[in-house]
């Protein structure tokens, strides 16, 4: 086996949200420490100028549309 074959068969390491230098999940920001802070995301999107329709889409309506369109019973 030459170097190129070894490279192609190398095991890939998943570092999660981090990198080789900083593996793992980064600390949560102060404004979002858990599910109870989802409304902070809504407020931030509205403050930045997203419309109500855009905020609803970002916060979950895209998933409500996606699932029935793509996983409907056959």
N, C-alpha and C positions, 0 to 999 in steps of 0.2 A: 504494500500500500504506500503510495507516495503522499507527499504533504498536502496536495490538493484534495485527494480522496479523504484524508483524515479531516481536513477542514470541512468538507461537505457533510461528513458524518458526525461532526462535533455536537455535543449536547448543548442545547440552548438553555440558559438559566433565566427564569422569570423572576425579576426583582420586584414584582408588584408595581406599585405606583412610583417607586424610587428608581435607583440606578445601582450599578456595581459599587459606586463610592458611597451611596446612601440608600441601602436596601430597605424595603418596608413601606409602610404607609405614612405619609407626612402628617404632622400634627394638624388638628382641625383649627380653622381660624376662630378668633374670639367671637365673631358674629354668627358662627354656625357650629355649635358644639354637639348637636344632635337633632333628631327629628322634630323636636319642639321648636326649632328655629327656622322651619321652612318658610314661615311668613316673612322672615328677613330677606329671603331670596325674592319673594314677590315684591316687597317694598323697594328693594334695590333695582329690580328690573323696571318698575314703574318710575322710579326716580331718574333712571337713565333715559327714559323716553319711550320705552316699549308700550305699545297699545295694549288694551285689555285683552284683545284677541290673541296677540302675540304672547302675552304673559300666560294666558290659559294654555296655549299650545306648548310652550316651554315647560310648564309645570305638570303636564301629564296628558293633555287632550290629544297630543300626537300619538301617544301609546293607545289611547282608547280608539282612535281611528285606525291605527296600524294593525292591531290584533284581529279585529273582525275581517278586515280586508285581506289579510294574509294567512289567517289560521281558521277560516270558516270551515264548518263541518262539510264534508264532501257528500 
